[in-house]
Amino acid sequence: MILRKLKLGFLITCSVFAFSQSKTLKKNNLNKSKNTVKSNIVKNDVSKLPVVNEEVPLLIPQKKNGKSGFVNQKGKFVIQPEYDLVMFFGEDCNLLNSPNEKIRKFGSNDFATVEKNKITFRINRSGKKVYQYKDADLGKCILEIKKALFHAYILKGKYGIIEDSKFKNPSDQSQFTIYPKYQYLYILEGNDASNPMIVATYNDKFGVIDINNKIIIPFEYADIKRNYSWKLGKMFEVTKDDKNYYYIDSYNQSY
């Protein structure tokens, strides 16, 4: 169950916020056929990829007709949608700490983890499959737990935000960082614990606010996933019809 182990490893490396999407894979034997190394990709020069927003990745996961690949920041497929699941380009601590020293290079952020036909690979930024996962290659991730500064607080059925170190009396409205008024709040994990992004629900629509209650993403979505897309790619995974999910940046620009 390689992909499950990879995601659990990522959860350990990051501070644990009690939400993760995971998918279980069946163990597969290493396929050494020529078909394994073939990839339906568009040849590209990564250095020439267009830059619309310097804060988000140059290659962004995208789904088409039930399959996933990667688009550039202008929405053009660079790595064609042939995979059942893809993850952002980023480090894999399981491979970085592999007992096999020759494998560790594939754990760097130059590669992305993808799955096709229940087989898990690492691909490079040109879309080439460079490594197929094996259980024996997976090392242990280093435990790193970071304490969150803020938490959601429910009062009379409404959600607000409190700062743990300052909050003592719920009857004192001034002690709330955000006074409860939302149907739902979820603090996303990111790299800045003092200024987290917060998925919120208001009038039955999802949006994103910051810790100052400023609207970052307007309340116009049917759902916003509570996953690691903000931490990994400075993006939010959203849908307006509860079926088709896509990524937007912090300016509500879709990709």
C-alpha positions, 0 to 999 in steps of 0.5 A: 500500500505504497501511496497510503504510506507516502501520505502517512509519511507526509502527515508526519513531516507536517504538523498534524491537523486531523484531516487528510485525504488518503487512497489505498493501493494494492502492492504491485511487482516491479514492471520492467517492461518498456511500457513502464517507462513510456509517458504520454507527455508534451516535450517541454523546456521547464525554464520556458514555462509561462509565469502568471503568479510567482507564488504558485507552481509552474506545473499544476495538477489538472483533471480531464475526462477522469484522468489527471496530468499537469498544466502550466499557469496558462492552463495548457497541458504540459504533462498529458492527463493519463494518470489516476492520481497526481500530487504536486511536485514536492519532496517525499520524505520516505524516499529522502530517507530511503535505506537505498542511497541511490533512490534518495535523489528521487525524493527531491522536489524536482519530482512528483508522485503519480499513480496509474493502474494502481502502480505508483511512480515518480516523474520528472518535470518533463513527465518522464517516469524515473522511478517506480515505488517499492516498499523496500525503498521507503524510509522513515520520515522525521517526526515534526510536530508544530503546535497551532496558534489558532483553533476553531471555536463553536458558540451557539452553533456558529463557528469562530476563531480563537488564539489559544494563548489569549482566550479564556472567557467565551462571554468576553467577545473581545477575546475572540480573534474572529467572533462566531458567525460562520456555519463552518470554519477549518484552518488550513495547514500552511507555512505561516502559523501566524497567518493561516488561511481558513476555509469558511462557510457562509450562507451555504457557500464556501470561501476563504478568509484570513485570520483578520476576517478578510475575505481572500476567496469570495463565498461562491463555491459549493466546496473547498477541499481541506487538504494540503494544496495550500501548503504544497502549492499556495492553491485551493481546490474548489468546485461550484457543482460538487463534481468538477474540482479545479485549482485557484490561487489566492486571487481567485484565478483558476487554472 
